[in-house]
């Protein structure tokens, strides 16, 4: 079952139409995706949509933001087609979920986990690797139902090296899952982490590469950002892609200092600047505050 899912993940972002033979065990197979962060949610989105054509039912359990709005097409994700979703509330669990860095270690009570497990029976569970609650639910469902458990590592840095997520948590994922799905074998540590990984690529990166070839869409976006005059003149532009975590604010402030310097450089007339905030939980609030404090809010769109 996990092999089928991993193959779909590889195929879904290469424009392939996959019809894969499935094995039955008492009916049509089904998969539960337990999502929370932006990275895993966007990367797995098209795979979730492709599963029904391969004879597999998919259901998403979003634990918090931005996953909840992204899969329900709510908030600033409005306009897409919602995915099949079950929420914690639907399962009879009321919990105040903490999003972002502060919520990485949050867990549900044993009673809450038991309630969830009693109402789900998917053959496979796929989670991200950023929250302890994802690991908690994956382990519980695997123990209670015998479901396969895979964790998707959405980052493009070496596993265990992200200062925003504890190495201990990521080690627990690698030792508790049947498989870890990663973008490249080069992201797996050379020793001490086992070898239960499968290389499936990084769909979001593939989508960015494809977007770079859609010239008309890029020109339209450039005109919306900087105006028709900038588009016609071919003026250069610099875009900051937002992030989060330790060191991010300091890095953004340094970029703001560079904006001040470059905006008045005679060697770069007409240079434009823009900022795209990370789509995660309220990260844009920090970006706006720093731009104002550094006095570049009128230079950056």
C-alpha positions in Angstrom: 0.0 0.0 0.0 2.8 2.4 0.9 4.5 1.5 -2.4 1.4 2.5 -4.3 1.2 5.8 -2.5 4.9 6.6 -3.0 4.6 5.8 -6.8 1.6 8.1 -7.0 3.6 10.8 -5.3 6.3 10.4 -7.9 3.9 10.3 -10.8 1.3 13.0 -9.9 3.7 15.9 -10.5 5.0 14.7 -13.8 1.7 15.0 -15.5 1.2 11.2 -15.6 -2.1 9.5 -15.4 -1.6 6.5 -13.2 -3.8 3.4 -13.0 -2.2 1.1 -10.5 -3.4 -2.4 -9.6 -4.4 -2.5 -6.0 -4.6 -5.4 -3.5 -7.8 -5.7 -1.5 -8.1 -6.6 2.1 -11.8 -6.7 2.8 -12.8 -3.8 0.5 -11.5 -0.7 -1.2 -8.3 0.5 0.4 -8.2 3.9 2.1 -5.5 6.3 3.4 -5.6 8.9 6.1 -3.4 12.0 5.7 -2.6 13.8 9.0 -1.5 17.3 8.0 -0.6 20.5 9.7 2.3 22.5 8.1 2.2 24.2 4.8 5.1 22.2 3.3 3.5 18.8 3.6 0.0 20.0 2.8 0.9 21.6 -0.5 3.3 18.8 -1.5 0.8 16.0 -0.9 -2.2 17.9 -2.3 -2.1 16.5 -5.9 -1.3 13.0 -4.7 -4.4 13.0 -2.5 -6.5 14.2 -5.5 -5.0 11.4 -7.7 -5.7 8.5 -5.3 -9.4 7.9 -6.2 -8.5 7.2 -9.9 -6.1 4.5 -8.6 -8.9 2.9 -6.6 -7.9 4.3 -3.2 -10.1 6.5 -0.9 -8.3 9.4 0.7 -9.3 11.3 3.8 -7.5 14.3 5.4 -7.3 15.0 9.1 -6.0 18.6 9.4 -4.7 19.4 12.8 -4.3 23.1 12.5 -3.3 26.0 10.3 -2.6 26.4 7.5 -3.6 22.8 6.7 -7.2 23.3 7.7 -7.8 26.3 5.5 -5.8 24.8 2.6 -7.7 21.5 2.4 -11.1 23.2 3.0 -10.3 26.0 0.5 -11.1 28.6 3.2 -9.5 32.0 4.0 -7.0 33.1 1.5 -7.1 29.6 -0.1 -10.6 30.2 -1.2 -11.4 29.2 -4.8 -9.9 25.7 -5.0 -11.7 22.4 -4.8 -11.9 21.1 -1.2 -10.4 17.7 -0.3 -12.3 15.1 1.6 -11.8 16.1 5.3 -12.6 14.9 8.8 -11.7 17.3 11.6 -10.9 16.6 15.3 -14.3 18.0 16.1 -16.0 15.6 13.7 -14.4 12.8 15.6 -15.6 14.1 18.9 -12.4 15.7 20.1 -12.3 19.3 21.2 -8.7 20.6 21.3 -7.1 24.0 21.2 -4.3 23.4 18.6 -1.1 25.5 18.8 0.2 26.3 15.3 3.8 27.0 14.2 7.0 26.5 16.2 5.3 26.8 19.6 3.1 23.8 18.8 5.7 21.3 17.7 5.6 19.3 20.9 1.8 19.5 21.6 0.1 16.2 22.3 -3.5 15.0 22.7 -4.6 13.2 25.9 -4.8 9.4 25.9 -8.6 9.6 26.0 -8.6 11.9 23.0 -6.3 9.6 21.0 -8.5 6.6 22.0 -11.6 8.4 20.7 -9.9 9.2 17.4 -8.6 5.7 16.9 -12.0 4.2 17.6 -13.5 6.0 14.6 -10.8 5.5 12.0 -9.8 2.4 10.2 -7.7 3.4 7.2 -5.2 0.9 5.8 -2.4 3.5 5.7 -1.6 6.7 7.5 0.6 9.4 6.0 1.8 12.4 8.1 4.2 15.2 8.0 7.3 15.2 10.2 6.9 18.5 12.0 4.6 17.9 14.9 4.6 15.4 17.8 0.9 15.1 17.5 1.3 13.7 14.0 3.7 11.1 15.3 1.3 10.4 18.2 -1.7 9.7 16.0 0.4 7.7 13.4 1.7 5.4 16.1 -1.7 5.0 17.8 -3.4 4.1 14.5 -0.7 1.7 13.5 -0.8 -0.1 16.9 -4.6 -0.3 17.1 -5.5 -1.1 13.5 -2.3 -2.5 11.9 -2.3 0.3 9.4 1.0 1.1 7.6 2.6 4.4 8.7 4.6 6.7 6.4 6.0 10.1 7.2 6.7 12.7 4.5 9.8 14.9 5.0 9.0 18.0 3.0 12.3 19.9 3.7 15.2 20.2 1.3 17.8 20.3 4.0 19.6 17.3 5.7 17.2 15.4 8.0 17.8 16.5 11.6 19.5 19.8 10.8 16.5 22.1 11.0 16.8 24.3 14.1 13.0 24.8 14.1 12.2 21.1 14.7 13.9 19.0 17.3 16.2 16.3 16.2 14.7 14.0 18.8 11.3 14.4 17.3 12.6 13.6 13.8 14.5 10.6 15.1 11.3 9.3 16.7 9.6 9.5 13.4 12.3 7.6 11.6 12.3 4.8 14.3 8.5 4.6 14.5 7.3 4.6 10.8 7.3 1.9 8.2 8.8 4.4 5.7 10.0 8.0 5.6 9.5 9.7 2.2 12.2 12.1 1.2 13.1 14.2 -1.8 16.6 12.8 -2.3 18.9 10.2 -0.7 21.3 13.1 -0.1 19.0 14.4 2.6 19.3 11.2 4.7 22.0 11.3 7.4 24.9 8.9 6.7 24.8 7.1 10.0 22.6 6.5 13.1 19.1 7.0 11.4 18.5 3.5 9.9 17.6 3.1 6.3 13.8 2.9 6.1 13.5 5.8 3.6 12.0 6.0 0.1 13.0 8.7 -2.4 9.8 10.2 -3.8 11.0 13.7 -4.9 9.6 17.0 -3.8 6.4 17.9 -5.7 6.4 21.6 -4.6 9.9 22.1 -6.0 8.8 20.5 -9.2 5.8 22.8 -9.4 8.1 25.8 -8.9 10.3 24.6 -11.8 7.2 24.2 -14.0 6.0 27.7 -13.0 9.3 29.1 -14.2 8.4 28.0 -17.8 4.9 29.7 -17.8 6.1 33.0 -19.1 2.7 34.6 -19.7 1.6 33.9 -16.1 4.9 35.3 -14.8 4.5 38.5 -16.8 1.0 38.9 -15.6 2.1 38.5 -12.0 5.0 41.0 -12.5 2.6 43.6 -13.9 0.3 43.1 -10.9 3.2 43.6 -8.5 5.2 46.3 -10.0 2.9 47.9 -12.6 2.8 47.9 -16.4 5.6 50.5 -16.7 8.0 48.2 -14.9 6.9 45.3 -17.1 7.4 47.3 -20.3 10.8 48.6 -19.3 12.2 45.3 -18.2 13.3 46.8 -14.9 15.0 44.2 -12.6 13.2 42.9 -9.5 14.2 41.2 -6.3 11.7 39.0 -4.3 12.2 37.8 -0.7 10.6 34.5 0.0 9.6 34.5 3.7 10.4 31.9 6.3 10.3 31.5 10.0 12.2 30.1 13.0 15.4 31.0 14.7 17.5 33.5 12.8 14.8 34.4 10.4 14.0 37.9 11.7 17.7 38.8 11.8 18.1 37.6 8.2 15.0 39.7 7.1 16.4 42.8 8.7 19.7 42.4 6.8 17.7 42.1 3.6 15.9 45.3 4.5 19.2 47.0 4.9 20.2 45.8 1.4 16.9 47.1 0.0 17.7 50.6 1.3 21.2 50.5 -0.2 20.2 49.0 -3.6 17.1 51.2 -4.0 19.4 54.3 -4.2 22.1 52.7 -6.3 22.8 54.5 -9.6 23.9 51.1 -11.1 20.4 49.6 -10.6 17.9 52.2 -11.8 14.3 51.1 -11.4 15.1 48.0 -9.3 11.8 46.8 -7.6 11.4 44.8 -4.4 8.7 42.4 -3.2 8.1 40.0 -0.4 6.1 36.7 -0.3 5.4 35.7 3.2 5.5 32.0 4.2 2.0 30.6 4.0 2.2 29.1 7.5 0.5 30.4 10.7 0.6 34.2 10.9 4.2 34.4 9.7 3.3 37.4 7.5 2.6 39.5 10.7 6.4 39.4 11.5 7.3 40.4 7.9 5.0 43.4 8.0 6.3 44.5 11.4 10.0 44.3 10.4 9.4 46.1 7.1 7.9 49.0 9.0 10.5 49.0 11.7 13.3 49.1 9.1 11.6 51.8 7.2 11.2 50.0 3.9 7.5 49.3 3.8 7.1 51.8 0.9 9.9 50.2 -1.1 8.6 46.6 -0.8 5.3 45.3 -2.3 
